[in-house]
Amino acid sequence: MSLFNEMIPEVKQKLLADKEKYPNRHEGIMDDINKAILVSDLSVNTAMALVDYLPLTESNNSFVVRLFKVFGQ
């Protein structure tokens, strides 16, 4: 099962919207997501890119918390 299926809709939409603008980045992120079984299997680059799709708020400014929030956890 791909982590892409677990991703929250807001992040999915932003990721797919960037497909045409940043095709190489998108391909690398998708390859990494499809190979990962657990969130901890993601590369640091992919994790940072996914976290960038979430807005920074006072209640979730921790990188790890934000990364798990990308996948609805």
PDB file with SEQRES, HELIX, SHEET and CRYST1 records, atoms N, CA, C and O in Angstrom:
SEQRES   1 A   73  MET SER LEU PHE ASN GLU MET ILE PRO GLU VAL LYS GLN          
SEQRES   2 A   73  LYS LEU LEU ALA ASP LYS GLU LYS TYR PRO ASN ARG HIS          
SEQRES   3 A   73  GLU GLY ILE MET ASP ASP ILE ASN LYS ALA ILE LEU VAL          
SEQRES   4 A   73  SER ASP LEU SER VAL ASN THR ALA MET ALA LEU VAL ASP          
SEQRES   5 A   73  TYR LEU PRO LEU THR GLU SER ASN ASN SER PHE VAL VAL          
SEQRES   6 A   73  ARG LEU PHE LYS VAL PHE GLY GLN                              
HELIX    1 AA1 LEU A    3  GLU A    6  5                                   4    
HELIX    2 AA2 PRO A    9  ALA A   17  1                                   9    
HELIX    3 AA3 PRO A   23  LYS A   35  1                                  13    
HELIX    4 AA4 VAL A   39  ASP A   41  5                                   3    
HELIX    5 AA5 VAL A   44  ASP A   52  1                                   9    
HELIX    6 AA6 GLU A   58  ASN A   60  5                                   3    
HELIX    7 AA7 PHE A   63  VAL A   70  1                                   8    
CRYST1    1.000    1.000    1.000  90.00  90.00  90.00 P 1           1          
ATOM      1  N   MET A   1       0.844  -1.180   0.000  1.00  0.00           N  
ATOM      2  CA  MET A   1       0.000   0.000   0.000  1.00  0.00           C  
ATOM      3  C   MET A   1       0.887   1.240   0.000  1.00  0.00           C  
ATOM      4  O   MET A   1       1.865   1.310   0.744  1.00  0.00           O  
ATOM      5  N   SER A   2       0.555   2.181  -0.807  1.00  0.00           N  
ATOM      6  CA  SER A   2       1.328   3.401  -0.946  1.00  0.00           C  
ATOM      7  C   SER A   2       0.935   4.419   0.130  1.00  0.00           C  
ATOM      8  O   SER A   2      -0.230   4.528   0.510  1.00  0.00           O  
ATOM      9  N   LEU A   3       1.925   5.147   0.601  1.00  0.00           N  
ATOM     10  CA  LEU A   3       1.644   6.232   1.548  1.00  0.00           C  
ATOM     11  C   LEU A   3       0.818   7.334   0.888  1.00  0.00           C  
ATOM     12  O   LEU A   3       0.164   8.120   1.573  1.00  0.00           O  
ATOM     13  N   PHE A   4       0.852   7.389  -0.435  1.00  0.00           N  
ATOM     14  CA  PHE A   4       0.068   8.397  -1.153  1.00  0.00           C  
ATOM     15  C   PHE A   4      -1.417   8.263  -0.821  1.00  0.00           C  
ATOM     16  O   PHE A   4      -2.122   9.266  -0.717  1.00  0.00           O  
ATOM     17  N   ASN A   5      -1.887   7.045  -0.657  1.00  0.00           N  
ATOM     18  CA  ASN A   5      -3.302   6.813  -0.336  1.00  0.00           C  
ATOM     19  C   ASN A   5      -3.666   7.314   1.054  1.00  0.00           C  
ATOM     20  O   ASN A   5      -4.828   7.618   1.320  1.00  0.00           O  
ATOM     21  N   GLU A   6      -2.681   7.402   1.943  1.00  0.00           N  
ATOM     22  CA  GLU A   6      -2.924   7.859   3.306  1.00  0.00           C  
ATOM     23  C   GLU A   6      -2.801   9.378   3.452  1.00  0.00           C  
ATOM     24  O   GLU A   6      -3.174   9.937   4.483  1.00  0.00           O  
ATOM     25  N   MET A   7      -2.289  10.030   2.441  1.00  0.00           N  
ATOM     26  CA  MET A   7      -2.056  11.469   2.493  1.00  0.00           C  
ATOM     27  C   MET A   7      -3.372  12.239   2.556  1.00  0.00           C  
ATOM     28  O   MET A   7      -4.355  11.859   1.920  1.00  0.00           O  
ATOM     29  N   ILE A   8      -3.382  13.324   3.328  1.00  0.00           N  
ATOM     30  CA  ILE A   8      -4.597  14.125   3.431  1.00  0.00           C  
ATOM     31  C   ILE A   8      -4.865  14.819   2.088  1.00  0.00           C  
ATOM     32  O   ILE A   8      -3.923  15.132   1.360  1.00  0.00           O  
ATOM     33  N   PRO A   9      -6.126  15.058   1.756  1.00  0.00           N  
ATOM     34  CA  PRO A   9      -6.484  15.617   0.448  1.00  0.00           C  
ATOM     35  C   PRO A   9      -5.819  16.961   0.130  1.00  0.00           C  
ATOM     36  O   PRO A   9      -5.456  17.206  -1.021  1.00  0.00           O  
ATOM     37  N   GLU A  10      -5.658  17.823   1.118  1.00  0.00           N  
ATOM     38  CA  GLU A  10      -5.067  19.142   0.875  1.00  0.00           C  
ATOM     39  C   GLU A  10      -3.647  19.016   0.341  1.00  0.00           C  
ATOM     40  O   GLU A  10      -3.260  19.739  -0.577  1.00  0.00           O  
ATOM     41  N   VAL A  11      -2.872  18.104   0.911  1.00  0.00           N  
ATOM     42  CA  VAL A  11      -1.490  17.907   0.480  1.00  0.00           C  
ATOM     43  C   VAL A  11      -1.455  17.214  -0.878  1.00  0.00           C  
ATOM     44  O   VAL A  11      -0.635  17.561  -1.728  1.00  0.00           O  
ATOM     45  N   LYS A  12      -2.333  16.245  -1.088  1.00  0.00           N  
ATOM     46  CA  LYS A  12      -2.405  15.565  -2.387  1.00  0.00           C  
ATOM     47  C   LYS A  12      -2.653  16.569  -3.506  1.00  0.00           C  
ATOM     48  O   LYS A  12      -1.991  16.534  -4.544  1.00  0.00           O  
ATOM     49  N   GLN A  13      -3.609  17.460  -3.287  1.00  0.00           N  
ATOM     50  CA  GLN A  13      -3.961  18.445  -4.312  1.00  0.00           C  
ATOM     51  C   GLN A  13      -2.776  19.349  -4.638  1.00  0.00           C  
ATOM     52  O   GLN A  13      -2.505  19.619  -5.808  1.00  0.00           O  
ATOM     53  N   LYS A  14      -2.077  19.813  -3.617  1.00  0.00           N  
ATOM     54  CA  LYS A  14      -0.929  20.694  -3.843  1.00  0.00           C  
ATOM     55  C   LYS A  14       0.207  19.952  -4.534  1.00  0.00           C  
ATOM     56  O   LYS A  14       0.879  20.506  -5.404  1.00  0.00           O  
ATOM     57  N   LEU A  15       0.417  18.712  -4.150  1.00  0.00           N  
ATOM     58  CA  LEU A  15       1.460  17.906  -4.772  1.00  0.00           C  
ATOM     59  C   LEU A  15       1.144  17.668  -6.247  1.00  0.00           C  
ATOM     60  O   LEU A  15       2.019  17.818  -7.100  1.00  0.00           O  
ATOM     61  N   LEU A  16      -0.079  17.306  -6.548  1.00  0.00           N  
ATOM     62  CA  LEU A  16      -0.469  17.051  -7.934  1.00  0.00           C  
ATOM     63  C   LEU A  16      -0.480  18.334  -8.760  1.00  0.00           C  
ATOM     64  O   LEU A  16      -0.206  18.302  -9.960  1.00  0.00           O  
ATOM     65  N   ALA A  17      -0.794  19.455  -8.128  1.00  0.00           N  
ATOM     66  CA  ALA A  17      -0.784  20.742  -8.833  1.00  0.00           C  
ATOM     67  C   ALA A  17       0.633  21.141  -9.238  1.00  0.00           C  
ATOM     68  O   ALA A  17       0.810  21.841 -10.236  1.00  0.00           O  
ATOM     69  N   ASP A  18       1.633  20.712  -8.491  1.00  0.00           N  
ATOM     70  CA  ASP A  18       3.027  21.035  -8.798  1.00  0.00           C  
ATOM     71  C   ASP A  18       3.640  20.094  -9.840  1.00  0.00           C  
ATOM     72  O   ASP A  18       4.791  20.273 -10.237  1.00  0.00           O  
ATOM     73  N   LYS A  19       2.885  19.111 -10.273  1.00  0.00           N  
ATOM     74  CA  LYS A  19       3.410  18.105 -11.204  1.00  0.00           C  
ATOM     75  C   LYS A  19       3.937  18.736 -12.495  1.00  0.00           C  
ATOM     76  O   LYS A  19       5.023  18.379 -12.952  1.00  0.00           O  
ATOM     77  N   GLU A  20       3.198  19.649 -13.078  1.00  0.00           N  
ATOM     78  CA  GLU A  20       3.612  20.277 -14.334  1.00  0.00           C  
ATOM     79  C   GLU A  20       4.700  21.331 -14.122  1.00  0.00           C  
ATOM     80  O   GLU A  20       5.590  21.491 -14.956  1.00  0.00           O  
ATOM     81  N   LYS A  21       4.621  22.031 -13.019  1.00  0.00           N  
ATOM     82  CA  LYS A  21       5.577  23.108 -12.752  1.00  0.00           C  
ATOM     83  C   LYS A  21       6.948  22.553 -12.364  1.00  0.00           C  
ATOM     84  O   LYS A  21       7.975  23.099 -12.770  1.00  0.00           O  
ATOM     85  N   TYR A  22       6.970  21.474 -11.582  1.00  0.00           N  
ATOM     86  CA  TYR A  22       8.208  20.865 -11.108  1.00  0.00           C  
ATOM     87  C   TYR A  22       8.184  19.353 -11.375  1.00  0.00           C  
ATOM     88  O   TYR A  22       8.080  18.568 -10.433  1.00  0.00           O  
ATOM     89  N   PRO A  23       8.278  18.939 -12.638  1.00  0.00           N  
ATOM     90  CA  PRO A  23       8.123  17.505 -12.954  1.00  0.00           C  
ATOM     91  C   PRO A  23       9.183  16.607 -12.316  1.00  0.00           C  
ATOM     92  O   PRO A  23       8.854  15.515 -11.852  1.00  0.00           O  
ATOM     93  N   ASN A  24      10.422  17.030 -12.281  1.00  0.00           N  
ATOM     94  CA  ASN A  24      11.471  16.183 -11.701  1.00  0.00           C  
ATOM     95  C   ASN A  24      11.297  16.039 -10.194  1.00  0.00           C  
ATOM     96  O   ASN A  24      11.449  14.946  -9.648  1.00  0.00           O  
ATOM     97  N   ARG A  25      10.982  17.131  -9.530  1.00  0.00           N  
ATOM     98  CA  ARG A  25      10.743  17.091  -8.081  1.00  0.00           C  
ATOM     99  C   ARG A  25       9.553  16.191  -7.785  1.00  0.00           C  
ATOM    100  O   ARG A  25       9.609  15.358  -6.881  1.00  0.00           O  
ATOM    101  N   HIS A  26       8.481  16.358  -8.543  1.00  0.00           N  
ATOM    102  CA  HIS A  26       7.269  15.560  -8.348  1.00  0.00           C  
ATOM    103  C   HIS A  26       7.567  14.074  -8.536  1.00  0.00           C  
ATOM    104  O   HIS A  26       7.123  13.241  -7.746  1.00  0.00           O  
ATOM    105  N   GLU A  27       8.310  13.752  -9.573  1.00  0.00           N  
ATOM    106  CA  GLU A  27       8.642  12.349  -9.842  1.00  0.00           C  
ATOM    107  C   GLU A  27       9.463  11.748  -8.696  1.00  0.00           C  
ATOM    108  O   GLU A  27       9.224  10.611  -8.289  1.00  0.00           O  
ATOM    109  N   GLY A  28      10.423  12.508  -8.182  1.00  0.00           N  
ATOM    110  CA  GLY A  28      11.241  12.022  -7.069  1.00  0.00           C  
ATOM    111  C   GLY A  28      10.425  11.811  -5.805  1.00  0.00           C  
ATOM    112  O   GLY A  28      10.604  10.815  -5.104  1.00  0.00           O  
ATOM    113  N   ILE A  29       9.537  12.738  -5.516  1.00  0.00           N  
ATOM    114  CA  ILE A  29       8.675  12.620  -4.333  1.00  0.00           C  
ATOM    115  C   ILE A  29       7.763  11.400  -4.473  1.00  0.00           C  
ATOM    116  O   ILE A  29       7.626  10.614  -3.536  1.00  0.00           O  
ATOM    117  N   MET A  30       7.145  11.244  -5.637  1.00  0.00           N  
ATOM    118  CA  MET A  30       6.232  10.122  -5.845  1.00  0.00           C  
ATOM    119  C   MET A  30       6.964   8.779  -5.791  1.00  0.00           C  
ATOM    120  O   MET A  30       6.437   7.810  -5.244  1.00  0.00           O  
ATOM    121  N   ASP A  31       8.165   8.714  -6.352  1.00  0.00           N  
ATOM    122  CA  ASP A  31       8.944   7.469  -6.277  1.00  0.00           C  
ATOM    123  C   ASP A  31       9.225   7.111  -4.822  1.00  0.00           C  
ATOM    124  O   ASP A  31       9.077   5.959  -4.416  1.00  0.00           O  
ATOM    125  N   ASP A  32       9.630   8.107  -4.048  1.00  0.00           N  
ATOM    126  CA  ASP A  32       9.951   7.881  -2.648  1.00  0.00           C  
ATOM    127  C   ASP A  32       8.705   7.457  -1.858  1.00  0.00           C  
ATOM    128  O   ASP A  32       8.768   6.540  -1.040  1.00  0.00           O  
ATOM    129  N   ILE A  33       7.588   8.121  -2.104  1.00  0.00           N  
ATOM    130  CA  ILE A  33       6.334   7.792  -1.413  1.00  0.00           C  
ATOM    131  C   ILE A  33       5.884   6.365  -1.761  1.00  0.00           C  
ATOM    132  O   ILE A  33       5.446   5.616  -0.889  1.00  0.00           O  
ATOM    133  N   ASN A  34       5.997   6.005  -3.030  1.00  0.00           N  
ATOM    134  CA  ASN A  34       5.549   4.677  -3.461  1.00  0.00           C  
ATOM    135  C   ASN A  34       6.442   3.553  -2.949  1.00  0.00           C  
ATOM    136  O   ASN A  34       5.976   2.425  -2.784  1.00  0.00           O  
ATOM    137  N   LYS A  35       7.708   3.840  -2.698  1.00  0.00           N  
ATOM    138  CA  LYS A  35       8.632   2.827  -2.176  1.00  0.00           C  
ATOM    139  C   LYS A  35       8.525   2.683  -0.657  1.00  0.00           C  
ATOM    140  O   LYS A  35       8.838   1.625  -0.111  1.00  0.00           O  
ATOM    141  N   ALA A  36       8.090   3.732   0.016  1.00  0.00           N  
ATOM    142  CA  ALA A  36       8.048   3.735   1.481  1.00  0.00           C  
ATOM    143  C   ALA A  36       6.877   2.903   1.996  1.00  0.00           C  
ATOM    144  O   ALA A  36       5.779   2.923   1.439  1.00  0.00           O  
ATOM    145  N   ILE A  37       7.142   2.183   3.061  1.00  0.00           N  
ATOM    146  CA  ILE A  37       6.083   1.424   3.734  1.00  0.00           C  
ATOM    147  C   ILE A  37       5.600   2.213   4.948  1.00  0.00           C  
ATOM    148  O   ILE A  37       4.405   2.263   5.239  1.00  0.00           O  
ATOM    149  N   LEU A  38       6.547   2.823   5.644  1.00  0.00           N  
ATOM    150  CA  LEU A  38       6.249   3.648   6.820  1.00  0.00           C  
ATOM    151  C   LEU A  38       6.692   5.080   6.564  1.00  0.00           C  
ATOM    152  O   LEU A  38       7.522   5.326   5.689  1.00  0.00           O  
ATOM    153  N   VAL A  39       6.154   6.013   7.308  1.00  0.00           N  
ATOM    154  CA  VAL A  39       6.554   7.412   7.173  1.00  0.00           C  
ATOM    155  C   VAL A  39       8.053   7.557   7.409  1.00  0.00           C  
ATOM    156  O   VAL A  39       8.705   8.380   6.767  1.00  0.00           O  
ATOM    157  N   SER A  40       8.590   6.779   8.309  1.00  0.00           N  
ATOM    158  CA  SER A  40      10.024   6.852   8.611  1.00  0.00           C  
ATOM    159  C   SER A  40      10.904   6.356   7.466  1.00  0.00           C  
ATOM    160  O   SER A  40      12.118   6.552   7.501  1.00  0.00           O  
ATOM    161  N   ASP A  41      10.317   5.719   6.453  1.00  0.00           N  
ATOM    162  CA  ASP A  41      11.069   5.258   5.284  1.00  0.00           C  
ATOM    163  C   ASP A  41      11.321   6.370   4.266  1.00  0.00           C  
ATOM    164  O   ASP A  41      12.136   6.200   3.360  1.00  0.00           O  
ATOM    165  N   LEU A  42      10.639   7.493   4.403  1.00  0.00           N  
ATOM    166  CA  LEU A  42      10.805   8.602   3.464  1.00  0.00           C  
ATOM    167  C   LEU A  42      12.169   9.247   3.620  1.00  0.00           C  
ATOM    168  O   LEU A  42      12.721   9.306   4.719  1.00  0.00           O  
ATOM    169  N   SER A  43      12.705   9.728   2.510  1.00  0.00           N  
ATOM    170  CA  SER A  43      13.973  10.451   2.582  1.00  0.00           C  
ATOM    171  C   SER A  43      13.719  11.805   3.239  1.00  0.00           C  
ATOM    172  O   SER A  43      12.587  12.287   3.281  1.00  0.00           O  
ATOM    173  N   VAL A  44      14.770  12.398   3.742  1.00  0.00           N  
ATOM    174  CA  VAL A  44      14.655  13.717   4.377  1.00  0.00           C  
ATOM    175  C   VAL A  44      14.167  14.739   3.363  1.00  0.00           C  
ATOM    176  O   VAL A  44      13.341  15.590   3.697  1.00  0.00           O  
ATOM    177  N   ASN A  45      14.659  14.674   2.131  1.00  0.00           N  
ATOM    178  CA  ASN A  45      14.225  15.626   1.102  1.00  0.00           C  
ATOM    179  C   ASN A  45      12.729  15.529   0.832  1.00  0.00           C  
ATOM    180  O   ASN A  45      12.043  16.546   0.732  1.00  0.00           O  
ATOM    181  N   THR A  46      12.230  14.312   0.717  1.00  0.00           N  
ATOM    182  CA  THR A  46      10.797  14.118   0.482  1.00  0.00           C  
ATOM    183  C   THR A  46       9.985  14.589   1.675  1.00  0.00           C  
ATOM    184  O   THR A  46       8.965  15.258   1.509  1.00  0.00           O  
ATOM    185  N   ALA A  47      10.426  14.246   2.872  1.00  0.00           N  
ATOM    186  CA  ALA A  47       9.714  14.662   4.080  1.00  0.00           C  
ATOM    187  C   ALA A  47       9.639  16.181   4.169  1.00  0.00           C  
ATOM    188  O   ALA A  47       8.591  16.738   4.494  1.00  0.00           O  
ATOM    189  N   MET A  48      10.746  16.846   3.881  1.00  0.00           N  
ATOM    190  CA  MET A  48      10.762  18.316   3.932  1.00  0.00           C  
ATOM    191  C   MET A  48       9.840  18.908   2.876  1.00  0.00           C  
ATOM    192  O   MET A  48       9.142  19.887   3.142  1.00  0.00           O  
ATOM    193  N   ALA A  49       9.830  18.327   1.684  1.00  0.00           N  
ATOM    194  CA  ALA A  49       8.959  18.823   0.622  1.00  0.00           C  
ATOM    195  C   ALA A  49       7.491  18.672   1.001  1.00  0.00           C  
ATOM    196  O   ALA A  49       6.696  19.582   0.766  1.00  0.00           O  
ATOM    197  N   LEU A  50       7.125  17.535   1.586  1.00  0.00           N  
ATOM    198  CA  LEU A  50       5.736  17.309   1.976  1.00  0.00           C  
ATOM    199  C   LEU A  50       5.309  18.244   3.101  1.00  0.00           C  
ATOM    200  O   LEU A  50       4.193  18.764   3.090  1.00  0.00           O  
ATOM    201  N   VAL A  51       6.183  18.456   4.061  1.00  0.00           N  
ATOM    202  CA  VAL A  51       5.864  19.348   5.185  1.00  0.00           C  
ATOM    203  C   VAL A  51       5.657  20.777   4.687  1.00  0.00           C  
ATOM    204  O   VAL A  51       4.867  21.527   5.260  1.00  0.00           O  
ATOM    205  N   ASP A  52       6.361  21.152   3.626  1.00  0.00           N  
ATOM    206  CA  ASP A  52       6.201  22.503   3.064  1.00  0.00           C  
ATOM    207  C   ASP A  52       4.798  22.746   2.520  1.00  0.00           C  
ATOM    208  O   ASP A  52       4.386  23.897   2.378  1.00  0.00           O  
ATOM    209  N   TYR A  53       4.064  21.691   2.216  1.00  0.00           N  
ATOM    210  CA  TYR A  53       2.697  21.856   1.715  1.00  0.00           C  
ATOM    211  C   TYR A  53       1.696  22.175   2.824  1.00  0.00           C  
ATOM    212  O   TYR A  53       0.566  22.564   2.530  1.00  0.00           O  
ATOM    213  N   LEU A  54       2.083  22.019   4.084  1.00  0.00           N  
ATOM    214  CA  LEU A  54       1.199  22.344   5.200  1.00  0.00           C  
ATOM    215  C   LEU A  54       1.469  23.767   5.689  1.00  0.00           C  
ATOM    216  O   LEU A  54       2.619  24.205   5.703  1.00  0.00           O  
ATOM    217  N   PRO A  55       0.433  24.485   6.087  1.00  0.00           N  
ATOM    218  CA  PRO A  55       0.668  25.817   6.669  1.00  0.00           C  
ATOM    219  C   PRO A  55       1.238  25.679   8.078  1.00  0.00           C  
ATOM    220  O   PRO A  55       0.861  24.773   8.821  1.00  0.00           O  
ATOM    221  N   LEU A  56       2.138  26.575   8.436  1.00  0.00           N  
ATOM    222  CA  LEU A  56       2.735  26.568   9.765  1.00  0.00           C  
ATOM    223  C   LEU A  56       1.776  27.256  10.735  1.00  0.00           C  
ATOM    224  O   LEU A  56       1.377  28.401  10.523  1.00  0.00           O  
ATOM    225  N   THR A  57       1.417  26.551  11.789  1.00  0.00           N  
ATOM    226  CA  THR A  57       0.567  27.129  12.826  1.00  0.00           C  
ATOM    227  C   THR A  57       1.261  26.959  14.165  1.00  0.00           C  
ATOM    228  O   THR A  57       2.192  26.165  14.295  1.00  0.00           O  
ATOM    229  N   GLU A  58       0.815  27.689  15.135  1.00  0.00           N  
ATOM    230  CA  GLU A  58       1.422  27.626  16.466  1.00  0.00           C  
ATOM    231  C   GLU A  58       1.295  26.236  17.093  1.00  0.00           C  
ATOM    232  O   GLU A  58       2.181  25.806  17.832  1.00  0.00           O  
ATOM    233  N   SER A  59       0.219  25.548  16.808  1.00  0.00           N  
ATOM    234  CA  SER A  59      -0.027  24.266  17.459  1.00  0.00           C  
ATOM    235  C   SER A  59       0.723  23.093  16.823  1.00  0.00           C  
ATOM    236  O   SER A  59       0.826  22.028  17.433  1.00  0.00           O  
ATOM    237  N   ASN A  60       1.243  23.270  15.617  1.00  0.00           N  
ATOM    238  CA  ASN A  60       1.920  22.137  14.980  1.00  0.00           C  
ATOM    239  C   ASN A  60       3.216  22.566  14.290  1.00  0.00           C  
ATOM    240  O   ASN A  60       3.430  22.256  13.118  1.00  0.00           O  
ATOM    241  N   ASN A  61       4.068  23.269  15.007  1.00  0.00           N  
ATOM    242  CA  ASN A  61       5.282  23.748  14.373  1.00  0.00           C  
ATOM    243  C   ASN A  61       6.446  22.767  14.447  1.00  0.00           C  
ATOM    244  O   ASN A  61       7.510  23.066  13.906  1.00  0.00           O  
ATOM    245  N   SER A  62       6.298  21.636  15.078  1.00  0.00           N  
ATOM    246  CA  SER A  62       7.324  20.602  15.119  1.00  0.00           C  
ATOM    247  C   SER A  62       7.360  19.880  13.772  1.00  0.00           C  
ATOM    248  O   SER A  62       6.317  19.528  13.220  1.00  0.00           O  
ATOM    249  N   PHE A  63       8.565  19.665  13.251  1.00  0.00           N  
ATOM    250  CA  PHE A  63       8.716  18.998  11.953  1.00  0.00           C  
ATOM    251  C   PHE A  63       8.083  17.610  11.959  1.00  0.00           C  
ATOM    252  O   PHE A  63       7.365  17.250  11.026  1.00  0.00           O  
ATOM    253  N   VAL A  64       8.341  16.842  12.990  1.00  0.00           N  
ATOM    254  CA  VAL A  64       7.833  15.468  13.051  1.00  0.00           C  
ATOM    255  C   VAL A  64       6.308  15.465  13.137  1.00  0.00           C  
ATOM    256  O   VAL A  64       5.653  14.667  12.466  1.00  0.00           O  
ATOM    257  N   VAL A  65       5.746  16.338  13.945  1.00  0.00           N  
ATOM    258  CA  VAL A  65       4.288  16.429  14.072  1.00  0.00           C  
ATOM    259  C   VAL A  65       3.681  16.809  12.725  1.00  0.00           C  
ATOM    260  O   VAL A  65       2.678  16.233  12.304  1.00  0.00           O  
ATOM    261  N   ARG A  66       4.292  17.779  12.054  1.00  0.00           N  
ATOM    262  CA  ARG A  66       3.776  18.211  10.754  1.00  0.00           C  
ATOM    263  C   ARG A  66       3.876  17.096   9.716  1.00  0.00           C  
ATOM    264  O   ARG A  66       2.969  16.928   8.901  1.00  0.00           O  
ATOM    265  N   LEU A  67       4.980  16.325   9.738  1.00  0.00           N  
ATOM    266  CA  LEU A  67       5.141  15.228   8.783  1.00  0.00           C  
ATOM    267  C   LEU A  67       4.044  14.185   8.983  1.00  0.00           C  
ATOM    268  O   LEU A  67       3.454  13.725   8.007  1.00  0.00           O  
ATOM    269  N   PHE A  68       3.768  13.813  10.199  1.00  0.00           N  
ATOM    270  CA  PHE A  68       2.695  12.837  10.441  1.00  0.00           C  
ATOM    271  C   PHE A  68       1.327  13.410  10.117  1.00  0.00           C  
ATOM    272  O   PHE A  68       0.418  12.669   9.743  1.00  0.00           O  
ATOM    273  N   LYS A  69       1.171  14.719  10.255  1.00  0.00           N  
ATOM    274  CA  LYS A  69      -0.102  15.355   9.911  1.00  0.00           C  
ATOM    275  C   LYS A  69      -0.360  15.264   8.393  1.00  0.00           C  
ATOM    276  O   LYS A  69      -1.514  15.189   7.971  1.00  0.00           O  
ATOM    277  N   VAL A  70       0.692  15.269   7.582  1.00  0.00           N  
ATOM    278  CA  VAL A  70       0.552  15.100   6.130  1.00  0.00           C  
ATOM    279  C   VAL A  70      -0.201  13.809   5.820  1.00  0.00           C  
ATOM    280  O   VAL A  70      -0.955  13.741   4.850  1.00  0.00           O  
ATOM    281  N   PHE A  71       0.006  12.794   6.643  1.00  0.00           N  
ATOM    282  CA  PHE A  71      -0.630  11.488   6.425  1.00  0.00           C  
ATOM    283  C   PHE A  71      -1.803  11.255   7.364  1.00  0.00           C  
ATOM    284  O   PHE A  71      -2.216  10.113   7.567  1.00  0.00           O  
ATOM    285  N   GLY A  72      -2.342  12.320   7.937  1.00  0.00           N  
ATOM    286  CA  GLY A  72      -3.547  12.217   8.755  1.00  0.00           C  
ATOM    287  C   GLY A  72      -3.345  11.529  10.079  1.00  0.00           C  
ATOM    288  O   GLY A  72      -4.298  10.992  10.644  1.00  0.00           O  
ATOM    289  N   GLN A  73      -2.140  11.529  10.584  1.00  0.00           N  
ATOM    290  CA  GLN A  73      -1.856  10.849  11.860  1.00  0.00           C  
ATOM    291  C   GLN A  73      -1.591  11.867  12.948  1.00  0.00           C  
ATOM    292  O   GLN A  73      -1.333  11.494  14.092  1.00  0.00           O  
TER     293      GLN A  73                                                      
END                                                                             
